[in-house]
Amino acid sequence: MQFRFVVMGNMFCTELRIHRRFDLKGSSLGRSTEKIKIDENTTLKDLDLNYSFYLEPSWRDALLKQIEIDSEFLRNHSIMDYSLLLGFHYRARRNLQIGSSCPESILPDKLTILSEADAAEEDSAYNYRGGLILVQRGSDKNGSDAVGPHVRGSRLRAPSGCFEEVDLLIPGTGRLPIQLGVNMPARAEKEEKQEEGSKSLHHMYDVVLYIGIIDILQKYNMTKKIEHAYKSIKYKYNPLSISAVEPQFYSERFLKFVGTAFPQNSSNQ
């Protein structure tokens, strides 16, 4: 008998504390947590997601493109039931109420680029404003450009026409390389519904994102086909909301959901 092992890294083994984590499939049936007390160890699901994540536009494009490529690869191998595992670390002010709209001025379409000397001065003073602090990347004293042990994607470049690769600077952590899916600065908009007839409240947070696709070994086999048939009959009011669907539809639904979680900045629409 043959045994095959797949060894994967822990994507939440990071320098920063993960405050919230989500397992997202794009389906809705049963996709919420029943845990009353939510803490940072709770893995939330699709229906629990009341955040939208705003990335620098070129980073958003690169992220969605890579997720599309990965999803296409899985679809071509008849894989379904995979998830986008998303975790984030809160930064900066955590209770900024901004009413029912999201002003362009707080979206991360322009990030602050500092020299290493300026960044060091900022770091020593702990004088962090609302902007995201980036440090221009350079080789270490040994001339190495290694990005560290948690490599899941290419190094991202600075926005606003700067083609230097950059690091993220956060107090107490030193320099963290910004990679696709790793240490990605973003603004998270959280919507909280109020009493009927009143406007929803929107809260903005500076966050650092960690993103990866997990559970990539489930083929759409006979077991899953039977599950799909059974649940389609049982939940016939909306059979497309179940997780067990054929890979083509699963991929399309998954990508659509991910796109809504990472909307375009309003300044670019």
N, C-alpha and C positions, 0 to 999 in steps of 0.2 A: 504494500500500500504506500502511495506517495503522499507526503505532506508538504504543503506550501505555506510559507510564512510571509506576511507583509509587515514590515517594521516601519512605523511612522513616527515622526517627531511630535511632541506636544506643542501645539501652536500657541498655547497660553503660558508656556514657560518663558516669561519675558522679564525685562528689567522693571516694567511698570505693573502696578496692581490692576487686575481686570475687575471692573466694578459691575459690568453687566455683560451677559452672554446670551446669544440667541442661536437656535437651531432652526433654519429657515428652508422650507421645501417649496413654498408657493401653493400648497394645498391648505384647505381650511377645516376639513372635518377632523375633529379631535385635536386640532393644532393650537391648544392653549394649555397653560399650566393650571393645575387645580390647587397648587400650593398657595395658602392664604398669605403667609409671610414670605415676601420676596427678599432675598439677600444676594450677595455677589456670587454665591455658589449655585444659585438657581439657574437652570438652563431654560430660558423662555422660548416660546414658539411663535409661529406666524401671527396668530390672532393677538398675541401680547405686544407686538411691535407697534409702538406709537411714536417712533422716532423716524425722521428723515435725515439723511446724512449728506451734507454738502461738501464736496471735494473741490480742490483746484481743478478747473476744467480739463486740462490735459491729463491729469491723474485719473479723473473720472473716466475719460475715454479709454485710457489704457486698461483700467480695471475691468470695465464692462466688456471690452474686447477680449481680454484674457478669459473671463468667465464664459463668454460665448464660445471661444475656441475649446475650452475644457468641456463644456456641455455638449458640443458637437462630437467631440471624441467619444464621450461616454454614450451618447445616443447611437453612434455608429457601431458600438460594441454591445448594443441592446441592454445598456445599463440604465436603471432608473432608481428611484427612492433615495438618491443622494441629497445632501443638504449643504447649504452655505452656513458654515459656522462663523459667527461674527461676535467678537468681543470688543469692548472699548474701555478706555481709561478716562475718567473725568479729569479735565484740567480747568484752571481759572475759576471764574465766578459760576456758581451752580444754581442760582435762583434769580435769574434776570427775566422778569416778565416783560414781554414786549407786545401785549395785546394780541390781535388776531392776524397780524401781518408780519412778514419777515423782511426788514429793511435791507437793502443791498449793501449798506455800509458794513454790516457785520459778517457778510459771506466771505469765504476764503478765496476770492478770485485774485487778490493781491496779498502775497505773503512778504514779510519783512526779511530782506537779505542783509546779513551783517558780516563783516570781516571777523576772523577768529579773535582778533584783539578786542574789537568792540563787543563781541559776544561774551568773552571772558569777563569784561567789565560789567556787562549786564548780569552775568551769572553771579559774580561776587556780591553785587548789590541786591540781588533777588528782585530787581525792578522789572517785573514782567507785566506788560500792558496787555490789552485784549488781543493784539496781533500774535501770529505764530512766528517763533524765532527760528530761523534757519542759518546754519553755518556753512560757508562754502567749503566743499570737500577738498582735502589734500591728502597725499600719501603720508603714512606714519614715518617715524625716524629711520625705519629699515627699508623704506621705499615700497612697502606693501600696500596693496589696495584691497585687502581682504575685508569682507563685509561681516564677518562674524559667524556664529554657529547657527543662526536662525534664518537661513536663506530660503525664501520661498518665491522670490521674484526679482526682477531686474532692479537695479538702483534707479530711482526716479530723479529727474532733473528739476532744477528750480524753474518756476514759472516766470512770466513777464520777460521773455526773450533771453533769459540767462541760461546758457547751456552747460554751466558747471553742475556736476552732481553735488548734492547737498546732504548735510546731516541735520537732525532735529536736536535742538538744545532745550533741555528741561532741567530745572534746578535739582541738584542732588543725583543726577544720572549721568552727567558728562554728555558725550555725543552719541546719539543713536542714529544709525543709518536708516534713511527713509527708503523702503523697498516696496514693491508692489505686493500689498497684503500685509506688510509688516511696518509698524511705527508710522502709519499714515495719519497726519494731522487732518482734522475735519471739524466742521461745525455741525452739531446735532440739534435739530429742532424737535422738541417734544410737544405734542398736542394733548391738552387736557380738556375734556369736555365738561362743561358746566351745566347748570340747571337748564331745562328746556326753555328756549326762547332767548337765552343769553349767549354771548359770543364765547367761542372756545379760547382758552388761554394757551399761548405758545411760549415755551421757555427755550432759551438758547444756551448751549454748552460747548465749550472747547473740549474736544475729545481726541484721543489717539486710537486708531482702529487696527484691529488684527483680524484678518479675513482668510478663510480657506475652504475648499470643498472637501467634505468628508463622506464616509459611507459609500464608497465607490465600487463595491463588489457585488451588488444585488442585480442580477439579470432578471429580465422580464420572462420568467420561466413559467411552467405550468402552474406552480403554486400561486404565483402572483396573478396569473390569468384567472384562476378560480377565485382568488380573493377579490379581484376586480368585478367578476360576474356576481358574486354574492353581495358585495357592498352596493353594487349598482341597483340590485333589486331591493335591498333593505333601505337604501337611502335614495330612492328614485326621484325625490324632489330635486336633487342636485348631484347626480352621480359623478360629475366632473370635479367635485370638490374633494374626492377621496385621493389618497396618496398613490394607491396602486393603479396606475394607468400606463398605457404603452409608452415606450421611450420617446417617440416623436412628440406626442402631446405633453409628456412630462417636461421635456426640454423647453418647449415653447412657453409653457406656463411658468416654469422656473425662471426663465430669462425675463419674462414680463414682470414678475414679482420683484426680482432684483432691481430692475430698472426703476420701479416706483420707490424703492428704498433709497436709491441714489439719484434723486432728481437733479436736473440742471439748475445751476444758480439762476435766480430770477434776473440778474443783470445781463445774462447771455440769451435770454429768450426773446 
